[in-house]
């Protein structure tokens, strides 16, 4: 099974950077500072995560703290997944 980071790197490399050589940045590299993604790509990433990880991302959650690197996005996605799989009280 692939990690969330692996899925994100592959998706960004193939569908945003159009690279056949993989994701060329460290996981901590800022999407904004490095020009890796733009606002349309953020929407694409939201759809990708919702479809592939079974999570629902609210508009208020689409902020740089959650969406500015592979690391921050994977951490956010895992947090959302844990809420989906957590037993209801």
PDB file of N, CA, C and O in Angstrom:
ATOM      1  N   UNK A   1       0.841  -1.191   0.000  1.00  0.00           N
ATOM      2  CA  UNK A   1       0.000   0.000   0.000  1.00  0.00           C
ATOM      3  C   UNK A   1       0.885   1.253   0.000  1.00  0.00           C
ATOM      4  O   UNK A   1       1.901   1.314   0.692  1.00  0.00           O
ATOM      5  N   UNK A   2       0.487   2.212  -0.766  1.00  0.00           N
ATOM      6  CA  UNK A   2       1.246   3.456  -0.869  1.00  0.00           C
ATOM      7  C   UNK A   2       0.872   4.409   0.255  1.00  0.00           C
ATOM      8  O   UNK A   2      -0.269   4.432   0.716  1.00  0.00           O
ATOM      9  N   UNK A   3       1.847   5.192   0.686  1.00  0.00           N
ATOM     10  CA  UNK A   3       1.576   6.208   1.699  1.00  0.00           C
ATOM     11  C   UNK A   3       0.845   7.382   1.053  1.00  0.00           C
ATOM     12  O   UNK A   3       0.811   7.515  -0.170  1.00  0.00           O
ATOM     13  N   UNK A   4       0.272   8.215   1.884  1.00  0.00           N
ATOM     14  CA  UNK A   4      -0.387   9.427   1.388  1.00  0.00           C
ATOM     15  C   UNK A   4       0.638  10.283   0.650  1.00  0.00           C
ATOM     16  O   UNK A   4       0.330  10.855  -0.396  1.00  0.00           O
ATOM     17  N   UNK A   5       1.855  10.373   1.187  1.00  0.00           N
ATOM     18  CA  UNK A   5       2.910  11.150   0.533  1.00  0.00           C
ATOM     19  C   UNK A   5       3.198  10.599  -0.870  1.00  0.00           C
ATOM     20  O   UNK A   5       3.346  11.361  -1.826  1.00  0.00           O
ATOM     21  N   UNK A   6       3.276   9.263  -0.982  1.00  0.00           N
ATOM     22  CA  UNK A   6       3.525   8.644  -2.295  1.00  0.00           C
ATOM     23  C   UNK A   6       2.421   9.000  -3.286  1.00  0.00           C
ATOM     24  O   UNK A   6       2.699   9.361  -4.429  1.00  0.00           O
ATOM     25  N   UNK A   7       1.176   8.897  -2.846  1.00  0.00           N
ATOM     26  CA  UNK A   7       0.041   9.219  -3.718  1.00  0.00           C
ATOM     27  C   UNK A   7       0.085  10.680  -4.162  1.00  0.00           C
ATOM     28  O   UNK A   7      -0.148  10.987  -5.331  1.00  0.00           O
ATOM     29  N   UNK A   8       0.386  11.577  -3.222  1.00  0.00           N
ATOM     30  CA  UNK A   8       0.449  13.002  -3.549  1.00  0.00           C
ATOM     31  C   UNK A   8       1.593  13.296  -4.517  1.00  0.00           C
ATOM     32  O   UNK A   8       1.409  14.000  -5.510  1.00  0.00           O
ATOM     33  N   UNK A   9       2.780  12.750  -4.221  1.00  0.00           N
ATOM     34  CA  UNK A   9       3.926  12.984  -5.112  1.00  0.00           C
ATOM     35  C   UNK A   9       3.627  12.516  -6.526  1.00  0.00           C
ATOM     36  O   UNK A   9       3.903  13.225  -7.495  1.00  0.00           O
ATOM     37  N   UNK A  10       3.060  11.322  -6.641  1.00  0.00           N
ATOM     38  CA  UNK A  10       2.753  10.780  -7.958  1.00  0.00           C
ATOM     39  C   UNK A  10       1.709  11.622  -8.679  1.00  0.00           C
ATOM     40  O   UNK A  10       1.866  11.936  -9.859  1.00  0.00           O
ATOM     41  N   UNK A  11       0.651  11.985  -7.976  1.00  0.00           N
ATOM     42  CA  UNK A  11      -0.420  12.776  -8.595  1.00  0.00           C
ATOM     43  C   UNK A  11       0.099  14.146  -9.043  1.00  0.00           C
ATOM     44  O   UNK A  11      -0.169  14.577 -10.164  1.00  0.00           O
ATOM     45  N   UNK A  12       0.831  14.819  -8.174  1.00  0.00           N
ATOM     46  CA  UNK A  12       1.346  16.145  -8.525  1.00  0.00           C
ATOM     47  C   UNK A  12       2.331  16.056  -9.683  1.00  0.00           C
ATOM     48  O   UNK A  12       2.285  16.876 -10.600  1.00  0.00           O
ATOM     49  N   UNK A  13       3.216  15.073  -9.648  1.00  0.00           N
ATOM     50  CA  UNK A  13       4.197  14.922 -10.729  1.00  0.00           C
ATOM     51  C   UNK A  13       3.499  14.694 -12.067  1.00  0.00           C
ATOM     52  O   UNK A  13       3.811  15.353 -13.059  1.00  0.00           O
ATOM     53  N   UNK A  14       2.554  13.759 -12.088  1.00  0.00           N
ATOM     54  CA  UNK A  14       1.915  13.376 -13.348  1.00  0.00           C
ATOM     55  C   UNK A  14       0.857  14.354 -13.837  1.00  0.00           C
ATOM     56  O   UNK A  14       0.761  14.605 -15.038  1.00  0.00           O
ATOM     57  N   UNK A  15       0.061  14.909 -12.929  1.00  0.00           N
ATOM     58  CA  UNK A  15      -1.113  15.694 -13.340  1.00  0.00           C
ATOM     59  C   UNK A  15      -0.972  17.204 -13.214  1.00  0.00           C
ATOM     60  O   UNK A  15      -1.772  17.956 -13.771  1.00  0.00           O
ATOM     61  N   UNK A  16       0.051  17.647 -12.478  1.00  0.00           N
ATOM     62  CA  UNK A  16       0.233  19.090 -12.312  1.00  0.00           C
ATOM     63  C   UNK A  16       1.545  19.539 -12.939  1.00  0.00           C
ATOM     64  O   UNK A  16       1.595  20.541 -13.653  1.00  0.00           O
ATOM     65  N   UNK A  17       2.610  18.784 -12.664  1.00  0.00           N
ATOM     66  CA  UNK A  17       3.920  19.137 -13.234  1.00  0.00           C
ATOM     67  C   UNK A  17       4.151  18.470 -14.585  1.00  0.00           C
ATOM     68  O   UNK A  17       5.090  18.825 -15.298  1.00  0.00           O
ATOM     69  N   UNK A  18       3.306  17.507 -14.942  1.00  0.00           N
ATOM     70  CA  UNK A  18       3.420  16.750 -16.191  1.00  0.00           C
ATOM     71  C   UNK A  18       4.826  16.171 -16.354  1.00  0.00           C
ATOM     72  O   UNK A  18       5.446  16.267 -17.413  1.00  0.00           O
ATOM     73  N   UNK A  19       5.297  15.574 -15.280  1.00  0.00           N
ATOM     74  CA  UNK A  19       6.639  15.002 -15.248  1.00  0.00           C
ATOM     75  C   UNK A  19       6.566  13.484 -15.278  1.00  0.00           C
ATOM     76  O   UNK A  19       5.742  12.882 -14.589  1.00  0.00           O
ATOM     77  N   UNK A  20       7.410  12.881 -16.061  1.00  0.00           N
ATOM     78  CA  UNK A  20       7.527  11.423 -16.078  1.00  0.00           C
ATOM     79  C   UNK A  20       8.686  10.965 -15.194  1.00  0.00           C
ATOM     80  O   UNK A  20       8.964   9.771 -15.087  1.00  0.00           O
ATOM     81  N   UNK A  21       9.355  11.925 -14.565  1.00  0.00           N
ATOM     82  CA  UNK A  21      10.527  11.619 -13.738  1.00  0.00           C
ATOM     83  C   UNK A  21      10.236  11.731 -12.245  1.00  0.00           C
ATOM     84  O   UNK A  21      11.162  11.740 -11.435  1.00  0.00           O
ATOM     85  N   UNK A  22       8.972  11.814 -11.879  1.00  0.00           N
ATOM     86  CA  UNK A  22       8.611  11.882 -10.473  1.00  0.00           C
ATOM     87  C   UNK A  22       8.587  13.301  -9.937  1.00  0.00           C
ATOM     88  O   UNK A  22       8.801  14.273 -10.661  1.00  0.00           O
ATOM     89  N   UNK A  23       8.324  13.381  -8.667  1.00  0.00           N
ATOM     90  CA  UNK A  23       8.213  14.660  -7.972  1.00  0.00           C
ATOM     91  C   UNK A  23       9.614  15.128  -7.580  1.00  0.00           C
ATOM     92  O   UNK A  23      10.275  14.463  -6.781  1.00  0.00           O
ATOM     93  N   UNK A  24      10.082  16.248  -8.117  1.00  0.00           N
ATOM     94  CA  UNK A  24      11.487  16.640  -7.938  1.00  0.00           C
ATOM     95  C   UNK A  24      11.816  17.461  -6.690  1.00  0.00           C
ATOM     96  O   UNK A  24      12.948  17.922  -6.545  1.00  0.00           O
ATOM     97  N   UNK A  25      10.866  17.651  -5.801  1.00  0.00           N
ATOM     98  CA  UNK A  25      11.075  18.511  -4.639  1.00  0.00           C
ATOM     99  C   UNK A  25      11.055  17.690  -3.353  1.00  0.00           C
ATOM    100  O   UNK A  25      10.476  16.604  -3.322  1.00  0.00           O
ATOM    101  N   UNK A  26      11.685  18.200  -2.289  1.00  0.00           N
ATOM    102  CA  UNK A  26      11.528  17.548  -0.980  1.00  0.00           C
ATOM    103  C   UNK A  26      10.082  17.695  -0.506  1.00  0.00           C
ATOM    104  O   UNK A  26       9.391  18.634  -0.900  1.00  0.00           O
ATOM    105  N   UNK A  27       9.631  16.783   0.326  1.00  0.00           N
ATOM    106  CA  UNK A  27       8.243  16.817   0.806  1.00  0.00           C
ATOM    107  C   UNK A  27       7.906  18.089   1.565  1.00  0.00           C
ATOM    108  O   UNK A  27       6.737  18.471   1.629  1.00  0.00           O
ATOM    109  N   UNK A  28       8.892  18.751   2.139  1.00  0.00           N
ATOM    110  CA  UNK A  28       8.659  19.972   2.910  1.00  0.00           C
ATOM    111  C   UNK A  28       8.673  21.234   2.038  1.00  0.00           C
ATOM    112  O   UNK A  28       8.391  22.324   2.536  1.00  0.00           O
ATOM    113  N   UNK A  29       8.995  21.103   0.748  1.00  0.00           N
ATOM    114  CA  UNK A  29       9.073  22.273  -0.140  1.00  0.00           C
ATOM    115  C   UNK A  29       7.707  22.949  -0.251  1.00  0.00           C
ATOM    116  O   UNK A  29       6.693  22.295  -0.495  1.00  0.00           O
ATOM    117  N   UNK A  30       7.700  24.258  -0.069  1.00  0.00           N
ATOM    118  CA  UNK A  30       6.465  25.033  -0.142  1.00  0.00           C
ATOM    119  C   UNK A  30       5.946  25.068  -1.575  1.00  0.00           C
ATOM    120  O   UNK A  30       6.661  25.451  -2.500  1.00  0.00           O
ATOM    121  N   UNK A  31       4.682  24.658  -1.742  1.00  0.00           N
ATOM    122  CA  UNK A  31       4.048  24.747  -3.060  1.00  0.00           C
ATOM    123  C   UNK A  31       4.021  26.189  -3.543  1.00  0.00           C
ATOM    124  O   UNK A  31       4.298  26.465  -4.710  1.00  0.00           O
ATOM    125  N   UNK A  32       3.686  27.112  -2.638  1.00  0.00           N
ATOM    126  CA  UNK A  32       3.542  28.514  -3.013  1.00  0.00           C
ATOM    127  C   UNK A  32       4.890  29.156  -3.328  1.00  0.00           C
ATOM    128  O   UNK A  32       5.048  29.790  -4.371  1.00  0.00           O
ATOM    129  N   UNK A  33       5.853  28.996  -2.439  1.00  0.00           N
ATOM    130  CA  UNK A  33       7.160  29.619  -2.632  1.00  0.00           C
ATOM    131  C   UNK A  33       7.889  29.100  -3.867  1.00  0.00           C
ATOM    132  O   UNK A  33       8.646  29.836  -4.499  1.00  0.00           O
ATOM    133  N   UNK A  34       7.662  27.837  -4.209  1.00  0.00           N
ATOM    134  CA  UNK A  34       8.348  27.224  -5.346  1.00  0.00           C
ATOM    135  C   UNK A  34       7.512  27.226  -6.627  1.00  0.00           C
ATOM    136  O   UNK A  34       7.965  26.728  -7.657  1.00  0.00           O
ATOM    137  N   UNK A  35       6.312  27.776  -6.577  1.00  0.00           N
ATOM    138  CA  UNK A  35       5.466  27.827  -7.773  1.00  0.00           C
ATOM    139  C   UNK A  35       5.054  26.456  -8.264  1.00  0.00           C
ATOM    140  O   UNK A  35       4.862  26.257  -9.463  1.00  0.00           O
ATOM    141  N   UNK A  36       4.916  25.516  -7.360  1.00  0.00           N
ATOM    142  CA  UNK A  36       4.591  24.136  -7.737  1.00  0.00           C
ATOM    143  C   UNK A  36       3.131  24.006  -8.134  1.00  0.00           C
ATOM    144  O   UNK A  36       2.813  23.329  -9.111  1.00  0.00           O
ATOM    145  N   UNK A  37       2.236  24.649  -7.383  1.00  0.00           N
ATOM    146  CA  UNK A  37       0.811  24.601  -7.701  1.00  0.00           C
ATOM    147  C   UNK A  37       0.234  26.001  -7.695  1.00  0.00           C
ATOM    148  O   UNK A  37       0.778  26.915  -7.075  1.00  0.00           O
ATOM    149  N   UNK A  38      -0.891  26.155  -8.407  1.00  0.00           N
ATOM    150  CA  UNK A  38      -1.618  27.423  -8.386  1.00  0.00           C
ATOM    151  C   UNK A  38      -3.019  27.169  -7.819  1.00  0.00           C
ATOM    152  O   UNK A  38      -3.320  26.057  -7.385  1.00  0.00           O
ATOM    153  N   UNK A  39      -3.850  28.171  -7.823  1.00  0.00           N
ATOM    154  CA  UNK A  39      -5.165  28.039  -7.188  1.00  0.00           C
ATOM    155  C   UNK A  39      -6.030  26.965  -7.842  1.00  0.00           C
ATOM    156  O   UNK A  39      -6.783  26.282  -7.148  1.00  0.00           O
ATOM    157  N   UNK A  40      -5.939  26.804  -9.147  1.00  0.00           N
ATOM    158  CA  UNK A  40      -6.706  25.748  -9.818  1.00  0.00           C
ATOM    159  C   UNK A  40      -6.204  24.372  -9.408  1.00  0.00           C
ATOM    160  O   UNK A  40      -6.991  23.437  -9.265  1.00  0.00           O
ATOM    161  N   UNK A  41      -4.895  24.245  -9.219  1.00  0.00           N
ATOM    162  CA  UNK A  41      -4.332  22.969  -8.786  1.00  0.00           C
ATOM    163  C   UNK A  41      -4.786  22.601  -7.381  1.00  0.00           C
ATOM    164  O   UNK A  41      -4.934  21.420  -7.067  1.00  0.00           O
ATOM    165  N   UNK A  42      -5.010  23.599  -6.537  1.00  0.00           N
ATOM    166  CA  UNK A  42      -5.504  23.334  -5.182  1.00  0.00           C
ATOM    167  C   UNK A  42      -6.864  22.648  -5.269  1.00  0.00           C
ATOM    168  O   UNK A  42      -7.117  21.678  -4.556  1.00  0.00           O
ATOM    169  N   UNK A  43      -7.731  23.143  -6.132  1.00  0.00           N
ATOM    170  CA  UNK A  43      -9.054  22.542  -6.305  1.00  0.00           C
ATOM    171  C   UNK A  43      -8.896  21.108  -6.823  1.00  0.00           C
ATOM    172  O   UNK A  43      -9.608  20.206  -6.381  1.00  0.00           O
ATOM    173  N   UNK A  44      -7.982  20.903  -7.740  1.00  0.00           N
ATOM    174  CA  UNK A  44      -7.715  19.565  -8.263  1.00  0.00           C
ATOM    175  C   UNK A  44      -7.241  18.630  -7.136  1.00  0.00           C
ATOM    176  O   UNK A  44      -7.660  17.475  -7.067  1.00  0.00           O
ATOM    177  N   UNK A  45      -6.374  19.132  -6.264  1.00  0.00           N
ATOM    178  CA  UNK A  45      -5.895  18.328  -5.145  1.00  0.00           C
ATOM    179  C   UNK A  45      -7.019  17.995  -4.172  1.00  0.00           C
ATOM    180  O   UNK A  45      -7.073  16.885  -3.642  1.00  0.00           O
ATOM    181  N   UNK A  46      -7.905  18.938  -3.936  1.00  0.00           N
ATOM    182  CA  UNK A  46      -9.060  18.682  -3.067  1.00  0.00           C
ATOM    183  C   UNK A  46      -9.880  17.529  -3.646  1.00  0.00           C
ATOM    184  O   UNK A  46     -10.218  16.588  -2.928  1.00  0.00           O
ATOM    185  N   UNK A  47     -10.196  17.596  -4.919  1.00  0.00           N
ATOM    186  CA  UNK A  47     -10.987  16.543  -5.566  1.00  0.00           C
ATOM    187  C   UNK A  47     -10.249  15.206  -5.522  1.00  0.00           C
ATOM    188  O   UNK A  47     -10.854  14.168  -5.251  1.00  0.00           O
ATOM    189  N   UNK A  48      -8.953  15.231  -5.788  1.00  0.00           N
ATOM    190  CA  UNK A  48      -8.147  14.009  -5.757  1.00  0.00           C
ATOM    191  C   UNK A  48      -8.187  13.365  -4.369  1.00  0.00           C
ATOM    192  O   UNK A  48      -8.397  12.158  -4.250  1.00  0.00           O
ATOM    193  N   UNK A  49      -7.988  14.156  -3.337  1.00  0.00           N
ATOM    194  CA  UNK A  49      -7.992  13.624  -1.977  1.00  0.00           C
ATOM    195  C   UNK A  49      -9.365  13.095  -1.581  1.00  0.00           C
ATOM    196  O   UNK A  49      -9.471  12.030  -0.972  1.00  0.00           O
ATOM    197  N   UNK A  50     -10.405  13.829  -1.921  1.00  0.00           N
ATOM    198  CA  UNK A  50     -11.755  13.385  -1.573  1.00  0.00           C
ATOM    199  C   UNK A  50     -12.086  12.063  -2.271  1.00  0.00           C
ATOM    200  O   UNK A  50     -12.656  11.159  -1.660  1.00  0.00           O
ATOM    201  N   UNK A  51     -11.731  11.958  -3.536  1.00  0.00           N
ATOM    202  CA  UNK A  51     -12.040  10.747  -4.296  1.00  0.00           C
ATOM    203  C   UNK A  51     -11.181   9.558  -3.888  1.00  0.00           C
ATOM    204  O   UNK A  51     -11.678   8.433  -3.835  1.00  0.00           O
ATOM    205  N   UNK A  52      -9.917   9.783  -3.602  1.00  0.00           N
ATOM    206  CA  UNK A  52      -8.995   8.676  -3.355  1.00  0.00           C
ATOM    207  C   UNK A  52      -8.833   8.298  -1.898  1.00  0.00           C
ATOM    208  O   UNK A  52      -8.424   7.178  -1.594  1.00  0.00           O
ATOM    209  N   UNK A  53      -9.145   9.207  -0.993  1.00  0.00           N
ATOM    210  CA  UNK A  53      -8.977   8.911   0.422  1.00  0.00           C
ATOM    211  C   UNK A  53     -10.292   8.871   1.181  1.00  0.00           C
ATOM    212  O   UNK A  53     -10.312   8.571   2.375  1.00  0.00           O
ATOM    213  N   UNK A  54     -11.389   9.171   0.500  1.00  0.00           N
ATOM    214  CA  UNK A  54     -12.696   9.096   1.142  1.00  0.00           C
ATOM    215  C   UNK A  54     -12.918  10.124   2.223  1.00  0.00           C
ATOM    216  O   UNK A  54     -13.597   9.860   3.215  1.00  0.00           O
ATOM    217  N   UNK A  55     -12.341  11.308   2.030  1.00  0.00           N
ATOM    218  CA  UNK A  55     -12.512  12.378   3.021  1.00  0.00           C
ATOM    219  C   UNK A  55     -13.296  13.522   2.399  1.00  0.00           C
ATOM    220  O   UNK A  55     -13.389  13.636   1.177  1.00  0.00           O
ATOM    221  N   UNK A  56     -13.851  14.356   3.242  1.00  0.00           N
ATOM    222  CA  UNK A  56     -14.562  15.559   2.799  1.00  0.00           C
ATOM    223  C   UNK A  56     -13.786  16.756   3.306  1.00  0.00           C
ATOM    224  O   UNK A  56     -13.543  16.880   4.506  1.00  0.00           O
ATOM    225  N   UNK A  57     -13.395  17.642   2.397  1.00  0.00           N
ATOM    226  CA  UNK A  57     -12.615  18.822   2.749  1.00  0.00           C
ATOM    227  C   UNK A  57     -13.511  20.049   2.655  1.00  0.00           C
ATOM    228  O   UNK A  57     -14.080  20.340   1.603  1.00  0.00           O
ATOM    229  N   UNK A  58     -13.626  20.752   3.756  1.00  0.00           N
ATOM    230  CA  UNK A  58     -14.440  21.961   3.806  1.00  0.00           C
ATOM    231  C   UNK A  58     -13.654  23.137   3.235  1.00  0.00           C
ATOM    232  O   UNK A  58     -12.424  23.152   3.287  1.00  0.00           O
ATOM    233  N   UNK A  59     -14.361  24.115   2.695  1.00  0.00           N
ATOM    234  CA  UNK A  59     -13.710  25.310   2.141  1.00  0.00           C
ATOM    235  C   UNK A  59     -12.814  25.996   3.175  1.00  0.00           C
ATOM    236  O   UNK A  59     -11.746  26.507   2.836  1.00  0.00           O
ATOM    237  N   UNK A  60     -13.247  26.004   4.414  1.00  0.00           N
ATOM    238  CA  UNK A  60     -12.479  26.676   5.469  1.00  0.00           C
ATOM    239  C   UNK A  60     -11.172  25.954   5.792  1.00  0.00           C
ATOM    240  O   UNK A  60     -10.302  26.517   6.457  1.00  0.00           O
ATOM    241  N   UNK A  61     -11.028  24.726   5.330  1.00  0.00           N
ATOM    242  CA  UNK A  61      -9.808  23.947   5.579  1.00  0.00           C
ATOM    243  C   UNK A  61      -8.761  24.136   4.485  1.00  0.00           C
ATOM    244  O   UNK A  61      -7.628  23.672   4.617  1.00  0.00           O
ATOM    245  N   UNK A  62      -9.139  24.812   3.414  1.00  0.00           N
ATOM    246  CA  UNK A  62      -8.218  25.020   2.291  1.00  0.00           C
ATOM    247  C   UNK A  62      -7.390  26.274   2.584  1.00  0.00           C
ATOM    248  O   UNK A  62      -7.658  27.365   2.080  1.00  0.00           O
ATOM    249  N   UNK A  63      -6.382  26.069   3.413  1.00  0.00           N
ATOM    250  CA  UNK A  63      -5.501  27.146   3.864  1.00  0.00           C
ATOM    251  C   UNK A  63      -4.052  26.684   3.722  1.00  0.00           C
ATOM    252  O   UNK A  63      -3.788  25.483   3.686  1.00  0.00           O
ATOM    253  N   UNK A  64      -3.109  27.631   3.641  1.00  0.00           N
ATOM    254  CA  UNK A  64      -1.700  27.251   3.474  1.00  0.00           C
ATOM    255  C   UNK A  64      -1.179  26.275   4.530  1.00  0.00           C
ATOM    256  O   UNK A  64      -0.348  25.424   4.214  1.00  0.00           O
ATOM    257  N   UNK A  65      -1.646  26.380   5.770  1.00  0.00           N
ATOM    258  CA  UNK A  65      -1.191  25.432   6.793  1.00  0.00           C
ATOM    259  C   UNK A  65      -1.470  23.981   6.403  1.00  0.00           C
ATOM    260  O   UNK A  65      -0.721  23.083   6.786  1.00  0.00           O
ATOM    261  N   UNK A  66      -2.528  23.749   5.655  1.00  0.00           N
ATOM    262  CA  UNK A  66      -2.894  22.395   5.242  1.00  0.00           C
ATOM    263  C   UNK A  66      -2.433  22.049   3.828  1.00  0.00           C
ATOM    264  O   UNK A  66      -2.235  20.874   3.519  1.00  0.00           O
ATOM    265  N   UNK A  67      -2.260  23.046   2.968  1.00  0.00           N
ATOM    266  CA  UNK A  67      -2.061  22.802   1.537  1.00  0.00           C
ATOM    267  C   UNK A  67      -0.778  23.387   0.965  1.00  0.00           C
ATOM    268  O   UNK A  67      -0.751  23.723  -0.219  1.00  0.00           O
ATOM    269  N   UNK A  68       0.291  23.524   1.753  1.00  0.00           N
ATOM    270  CA  UNK A  68       1.478  24.182   1.206  1.00  0.00           C
ATOM    271  C   UNK A  68       2.675  23.273   0.965  1.00  0.00           C
ATOM    272  O   UNK A  68       3.731  23.761   0.564  1.00  0.00           O
ATOM    273  N   UNK A  69       2.552  21.987   1.193  1.00  0.00           N
ATOM    274  CA  UNK A  69       3.633  21.059   0.888  1.00  0.00           C
ATOM    275  C   UNK A  69       3.072  19.646   0.892  1.00  0.00           C
ATOM    276  O   UNK A  69       1.968  19.409   1.381  1.00  0.00           O
ATOM    277  N   UNK A  70       3.824  18.725   0.353  1.00  0.00           N
ATOM    278  CA  UNK A  70       3.407  17.323   0.417  1.00  0.00           C
ATOM    279  C   UNK A  70       3.267  16.919   1.878  1.00  0.00           C
ATOM    280  O   UNK A  70       2.298  16.255   2.246  1.00  0.00           O
ATOM    281  N   UNK A  71       4.224  17.310   2.712  1.00  0.00           N
ATOM    282  CA  UNK A  71       4.181  16.941   4.133  1.00  0.00           C
ATOM    283  C   UNK A  71       2.943  17.484   4.834  1.00  0.00           C
ATOM    284  O   UNK A  71       2.243  16.740   5.521  1.00  0.00           O
ATOM    285  N   UNK A  72       2.669  18.774   4.664  1.00  0.00           N
ATOM    286  CA  UNK A  72       1.517  19.366   5.362  1.00  0.00           C
ATOM    287  C   UNK A  72       0.206  18.803   4.823  1.00  0.00           C
ATOM    288  O   UNK A  72      -0.735  18.601   5.590  1.00  0.00           O
ATOM    289  N   UNK A  73       0.131  18.552   3.544  1.00  0.00           N
ATOM    290  CA  UNK A  73      -1.090  18.017   2.953  1.00  0.00           C
ATOM    291  C   UNK A  73      -1.320  16.570   3.388  1.00  0.00           C
ATOM    292  O   UNK A  73      -2.455  16.181   3.666  1.00  0.00           O
ATOM    293  N   UNK A  74      -0.267  15.782   3.449  1.00  0.00           N
ATOM    294  CA  UNK A  74      -0.401  14.394   3.905  1.00  0.00           C
ATOM    295  C   UNK A  74      -0.824  14.344   5.371  1.00  0.00           C
ATOM    296  O   UNK A  74      -1.680  13.543   5.747  1.00  0.00           O
ATOM    297  N   UNK A  75      -0.230  15.192   6.187  1.00  0.00           N
ATOM    298  CA  UNK A  75      -0.591  15.247   7.609  1.00  0.00           C
ATOM    299  C   UNK A  75      -2.066  15.624   7.765  1.00  0.00           C
ATOM    300  O   UNK A  75      -2.792  15.012   8.549  1.00  0.00           O
ATOM    301  N   UNK A  76      -2.500  16.637   7.013  1.00  0.00           N
ATOM    302  CA  UNK A  76      -3.896  17.062   7.035  1.00  0.00           C
ATOM    303  C   UNK A  76      -4.809  15.915   6.591  1.00  0.00           C
ATOM    304  O   UNK A  76      -5.824  15.650   7.235  1.00  0.00           O
ATOM    305  N   UNK A  77      -4.455  15.237   5.497  1.00  0.00           N
ATOM    306  CA  UNK A  77      -5.282  14.156   4.965  1.00  0.00           C
ATOM    307  C   UNK A  77      -5.393  12.999   5.964  1.00  0.00           C
ATOM    308  O   UNK A  77      -6.472  12.433   6.138  1.00  0.00           O
ATOM    309  N   UNK A  78      -4.287  12.651   6.614  1.00  0.00           N
ATOM    310  CA  UNK A  78      -4.335  11.579   7.615  1.00  0.00           C
ATOM    311  C   UNK A  78      -5.226  11.978   8.807  1.00  0.00           C
ATOM    312  O   UNK A  78      -5.962  11.151   9.346  1.00  0.00           O
ATOM    313  N   UNK A  79      -5.149  13.239   9.203  1.00  0.00           N
ATOM    314  CA  UNK A  79      -6.007  13.726  10.284  1.00  0.00           C
ATOM    315  C   UNK A  79      -7.483  13.600   9.884  1.00  0.00           C
ATOM    316  O   UNK A  79      -8.315  13.173  10.685  1.00  0.00           O
ATOM    317  N   UNK A  80      -7.794  13.971   8.651  1.00  0.00           N
ATOM    318  CA  UNK A  80      -9.176  13.860   8.165  1.00  0.00           C
ATOM    319  C   UNK A  80      -9.603  12.396   8.084  1.00  0.00           C
ATOM    320  O   UNK A  80     -10.737  12.062   8.427  1.00  0.00           O
ATOM    321  N   UNK A  81      -8.711  11.528   7.637  1.00  0.00           N
ATOM    322  CA  UNK A  81      -9.037  10.098   7.554  1.00  0.00           C
ATOM    323  C   UNK A  81      -9.324   9.532   8.940  1.00  0.00           C
ATOM    324  O   UNK A  81     -10.224   8.707   9.099  1.00  0.00           O
ATOM    325  N   UNK A  82      -8.575   9.962   9.928  1.00  0.00           N
ATOM    326  CA  UNK A  82      -8.783   9.436  11.285  1.00  0.00           C
ATOM    327  C   UNK A  82     -10.151   9.857  11.818  1.00  0.00           C
ATOM    328  O   UNK A  82     -10.753   9.138  12.615  1.00  0.00           O
ATOM    329  N   UNK A  83     -10.642  11.010  11.387  1.00  0.00           N
ATOM    330  CA  UNK A  83     -11.976  11.443  11.799  1.00  0.00           C
ATOM    331  C   UNK A  83     -13.061  10.608  11.140  1.00  0.00           C
ATOM    332  O   UNK A  83     -14.109  10.351  11.733  1.00  0.00           O
ATOM    333  N   UNK A  84     -12.799  10.184   9.897  1.00  0.00           N
ATOM    334  CA  UNK A  84     -13.761   9.371   9.165  1.00  0.00           C
ATOM    335  C   UNK A  84     -13.842   7.975   9.770  1.00  0.00           C
ATOM    336  O   UNK A  84     -14.924   7.393   9.852  1.00  0.00           O
ATOM    337  N   UNK A  85     -12.693   7.436  10.197  1.00  0.00           N
ATOM    338  CA  UNK A  85     -12.662   6.072  10.703  1.00  0.00           C
ATOM    339  C   UNK A  85     -12.839   5.978  12.205  1.00  0.00           C
ATOM    340  O   UNK A  85     -12.967   4.875  12.738  1.00  0.00           O
ATOM    341  N   UNK A  86     -12.849   7.113  12.906  1.00  0.00           N
ATOM    342  CA  UNK A  86     -13.002   7.084  14.369  1.00  0.00           C
ATOM    343  C   UNK A  86     -14.435   6.647  14.730  1.00  0.00           C
ATOM    344  O   UNK A  86     -15.396   7.067  14.086  1.00  0.00           O
ATOM    345  N   UNK A  87     -14.563   5.814  15.749  1.00  0.00           N
ATOM    346  CA  UNK A  87     -15.918   5.411  16.160  1.00  0.00           C
ATOM    347  C   UNK A  87     -16.704   6.580  16.730  1.00  0.00           C
ATOM    348  O   UNK A  87     -16.145   7.437  17.415  1.00  0.00           O
ATOM    349  N   UNK A  88     -17.965   6.615  16.455  1.00  0.00           N
ATOM    350  CA  UNK A  88     -18.818   7.694  16.978  1.00  0.00           C
ATOM    351  C   UNK A  88     -19.043   7.478  18.463  1.00  0.00           C
ATOM    352  O   UNK A  88     -19.189   6.346  18.926  1.00  0.00           O
ATOM    353  N   UNK A  89     -19.069   8.559  19.192  1.00  0.00           N
ATOM    354  CA  UNK A  89     -19.301   8.483  20.651  1.00  0.00           C
ATOM    355  C   UNK A  89     -20.771   8.507  20.958  1.00  0.00           C
ATOM    356  O   UNK A  89     -21.160   8.452  22.124  1.00  0.00           O
TER     357      UNK A  89
END
